[in-house]
Amino acid sequence: MMTRWGDRFGRLLPFKVRPDDAKPTWRPRPTPSQRAQESGTAKPSGPELDWLRRLARGDTVADVARSAGVSERTMFRRLRGLYKKMKVRDRAAALGLAKRRGWL
């Protein structure tokens, strides 16, 4: 009986060696910010850009929430939605993407 890696006696089966000039069959996995750039994320709205600018300036989420007139928890939820809209995982990636796109 043949197995995936060898025969039933544990001997490895010979495999074909690809020539050096053959195309690689894999590519490095892109980072979340690279995926966002490639997929064409939507531009954040006016208030969302304001939130990003304040976060980039060094304000806390509580400060941003206070200026928007909502609770801190609501602002965390809205920011999470913004990160999802931008197709990034966290604040640092969102700020980096916004800076690269010229939104800040």
Rosetta constraint file for C-alpha pairs under 8 A:
AtomPair CA 1 CA 7 HARMONIC 6.37 0.50
AtomPair CA 1 CA 8 HARMONIC 5.47 0.50
AtomPair CA 2 CA 6 HARMONIC 6.28 0.50
AtomPair CA 2 CA 7 HARMONIC 4.56 0.50
AtomPair CA 2 CA 8 HARMONIC 5.87 0.50
AtomPair CA 3 CA 7 HARMONIC 5.69 0.50
AtomPair CA 3 CA 8 HARMONIC 6.79 0.50
AtomPair CA 5 CA 12 HARMONIC 6.07 0.50
AtomPair CA 5 CA 13 HARMONIC 6.72 0.50
AtomPair CA 6 CA 10 HARMONIC 5.83 0.50
AtomPair CA 6 CA 11 HARMONIC 5.37 0.50
AtomPair CA 6 CA 12 HARMONIC 4.28 0.50
AtomPair CA 6 CA 13 HARMONIC 4.97 0.50
AtomPair CA 7 CA 11 HARMONIC 5.69 0.50
AtomPair CA 7 CA 12 HARMONIC 6.73 0.50
AtomPair CA 7 CA 13 HARMONIC 6.96 0.50
AtomPair CA 18 CA 22 HARMONIC 6.59 0.50
AtomPair CA 30 CA 34 HARMONIC 5.78 0.50
AtomPair CA 30 CA 35 HARMONIC 6.14 0.50
AtomPair CA 31 CA 35 HARMONIC 6.26 0.50
AtomPair CA 32 CA 36 HARMONIC 6.19 0.50
AtomPair CA 32 CA 87 HARMONIC 7.13 0.50
AtomPair CA 32 CA 88 HARMONIC 5.48 0.50
AtomPair CA 32 CA 89 HARMONIC 6.84 0.50
AtomPair CA 32 CA 93 HARMONIC 7.72 0.50
AtomPair CA 33 CA 37 HARMONIC 6.25 0.50
AtomPair CA 33 CA 87 HARMONIC 7.52 0.50
AtomPair CA 33 CA 88 HARMONIC 5.89 0.50
AtomPair CA 33 CA 93 HARMONIC 6.14 0.50
AtomPair CA 33 CA 94 HARMONIC 7.83 0.50
AtomPair CA 33 CA 96 HARMONIC 8.00 0.50
AtomPair CA 33 CA 97 HARMONIC 6.47 0.50
AtomPair CA 34 CA 38 HARMONIC 6.21 0.50
AtomPair CA 35 CA 39 HARMONIC 6.04 0.50
AtomPair CA 35 CA 87 HARMONIC 7.64 0.50
AtomPair CA 36 CA 40 HARMONIC 6.26 0.50
AtomPair CA 36 CA 41 HARMONIC 5.93 0.50
AtomPair CA 36 CA 86 HARMONIC 6.66 0.50
AtomPair CA 36 CA 87 HARMONIC 5.28 0.50
AtomPair CA 36 CA 88 HARMONIC 6.61 0.50
AtomPair CA 37 CA 41 HARMONIC 6.84 0.50
AtomPair CA 37 CA 97 HARMONIC 7.81 0.50
AtomPair CA 41 CA 85 HARMONIC 7.03 0.50
AtomPair CA 41 CA 86 HARMONIC 5.38 0.50
AtomPair CA 41 CA 87 HARMONIC 6.78 0.50
AtomPair CA 42 CA 85 HARMONIC 6.86 0.50
AtomPair CA 42 CA 86 HARMONIC 6.54 0.50
AtomPair CA 43 CA 86 HARMONIC 7.68 0.50
AtomPair CA 44 CA 48 HARMONIC 5.59 0.50
AtomPair CA 44 CA 49 HARMONIC 5.92 0.50
AtomPair CA 44 CA 82 HARMONIC 7.41 0.50
AtomPair CA 44 CA 85 HARMONIC 7.93 0.50
AtomPair CA 44 CA 86 HARMONIC 7.70 0.50
AtomPair CA 45 CA 49 HARMONIC 6.15 0.50
AtomPair CA 46 CA 50 HARMONIC 6.33 0.50
AtomPair CA 47 CA 51 HARMONIC 6.30 0.50
AtomPair CA 48 CA 52 HARMONIC 6.32 0.50
AtomPair CA 48 CA 82 HARMONIC 7.28 0.50
AtomPair CA 49 CA 53 HARMONIC 6.13 0.50
AtomPair CA 49 CA 103 HARMONIC 7.18 0.50
AtomPair CA 49 CA 104 HARMONIC 7.42 0.50
AtomPair CA 50 CA 54 HARMONIC 6.21 0.50
AtomPair CA 51 CA 55 HARMONIC 6.18 0.50
AtomPair CA 51 CA 64 HARMONIC 6.35 0.50
AtomPair CA 52 CA 56 HARMONIC 6.03 0.50
AtomPair CA 52 CA 95 HARMONIC 6.76 0.50
AtomPair CA 52 CA 104 HARMONIC 7.51 0.50
AtomPair CA 53 CA 57 HARMONIC 6.14 0.50
AtomPair CA 53 CA 104 HARMONIC 5.96 0.50
AtomPair CA 54 CA 58 HARMONIC 6.53 0.50
AtomPair CA 54 CA 59 HARMONIC 5.57 0.50
AtomPair CA 54 CA 64 HARMONIC 6.78 0.50
AtomPair CA 55 CA 59 HARMONIC 5.07 0.50
AtomPair CA 55 CA 60 HARMONIC 6.59 0.50
AtomPair CA 55 CA 61 HARMONIC 7.37 0.50
AtomPair CA 55 CA 64 HARMONIC 7.57 0.50
AtomPair CA 56 CA 95 HARMONIC 6.65 0.50
AtomPair CA 59 CA 63 HARMONIC 5.95 0.50
AtomPair CA 59 CA 64 HARMONIC 6.77 0.50
AtomPair CA 60 CA 64 HARMONIC 6.44 0.50
AtomPair CA 61 CA 65 HARMONIC 6.00 0.50
AtomPair CA 61 CA 72 HARMONIC 6.56 0.50
AtomPair CA 61 CA 75 HARMONIC 6.95 0.50
AtomPair CA 61 CA 76 HARMONIC 7.15 0.50
AtomPair CA 62 CA 66 HARMONIC 6.07 0.50
AtomPair CA 62 CA 71 HARMONIC 7.77 0.50
AtomPair CA 62 CA 72 HARMONIC 5.24 0.50
AtomPair CA 62 CA 75 HARMONIC 7.96 0.50
AtomPair CA 63 CA 67 HARMONIC 6.30 0.50
AtomPair CA 64 CA 68 HARMONIC 6.22 0.50
AtomPair CA 64 CA 75 HARMONIC 7.59 0.50
AtomPair CA 65 CA 69 HARMONIC 6.00 0.50
AtomPair CA 65 CA 70 HARMONIC 5.25 0.50
AtomPair CA 65 CA 71 HARMONIC 5.85 0.50
AtomPair CA 65 CA 72 HARMONIC 5.37 0.50
AtomPair CA 65 CA 74 HARMONIC 7.77 0.50
AtomPair CA 65 CA 75 HARMONIC 5.47 0.50
AtomPair CA 66 CA 70 HARMONIC 6.20 0.50
AtomPair CA 66 CA 71 HARMONIC 7.10 0.50
AtomPair CA 66 CA 72 HARMONIC 7.62 0.50
AtomPair CA 70 CA 74 HARMONIC 6.29 0.50
AtomPair CA 70 CA 75 HARMONIC 6.66 0.50
AtomPair CA 71 CA 75 HARMONIC 6.33 0.50
AtomPair CA 72 CA 76 HARMONIC 6.27 0.50
AtomPair CA 73 CA 77 HARMONIC 6.33 0.50
AtomPair CA 74 CA 78 HARMONIC 6.16 0.50
AtomPair CA 75 CA 79 HARMONIC 5.98 0.50
AtomPair CA 76 CA 80 HARMONIC 6.12 0.50
AtomPair CA 77 CA 81 HARMONIC 6.36 0.50
AtomPair CA 78 CA 82 HARMONIC 6.22 0.50
AtomPair CA 79 CA 83 HARMONIC 6.15 0.50
AtomPair CA 80 CA 84 HARMONIC 6.25 0.50
AtomPair CA 81 CA 85 HARMONIC 6.11 0.50
AtomPair CA 82 CA 86 HARMONIC 6.16 0.50
AtomPair CA 83 CA 87 HARMONIC 5.95 0.50
AtomPair CA 83 CA 88 HARMONIC 5.34 0.50
AtomPair CA 83 CA 89 HARMONIC 6.33 0.50
AtomPair CA 83 CA 90 HARMONIC 6.55 0.50
AtomPair CA 83 CA 91 HARMONIC 7.34 0.50
AtomPair CA 83 CA 94 HARMONIC 6.30 0.50
AtomPair CA 84 CA 88 HARMONIC 6.12 0.50
AtomPair CA 84 CA 89 HARMONIC 7.23 0.50
AtomPair CA 86 CA 94 HARMONIC 6.97 0.50
AtomPair CA 88 CA 93 HARMONIC 5.96 0.50
AtomPair CA 88 CA 94 HARMONIC 6.01 0.50
AtomPair CA 89 CA 93 HARMONIC 6.66 0.50
AtomPair CA 89 CA 94 HARMONIC 7.64 0.50
AtomPair CA 90 CA 94 HARMONIC 6.28 0.50
AtomPair CA 91 CA 95 HARMONIC 6.08 0.50
AtomPair CA 92 CA 96 HARMONIC 6.07 0.50
AtomPair CA 93 CA 97 HARMONIC 6.07 0.50
AtomPair CA 94 CA 98 HARMONIC 6.08 0.50
AtomPair CA 95 CA 99 HARMONIC 6.08 0.50
AtomPair CA 96 CA 100 HARMONIC 6.20 0.50
AtomPair CA 97 CA 101 HARMONIC 6.11 0.50
AtomPair CA 98 CA 102 HARMONIC 6.12 0.50
AtomPair CA 98 CA 103 HARMONIC 5.09 0.50
AtomPair CA 98 CA 104 HARMONIC 6.07 0.50
AtomPair CA 99 CA 103 HARMONIC 6.01 0.50
AtomPair CA 99 CA 104 HARMONIC 5.52 0.50
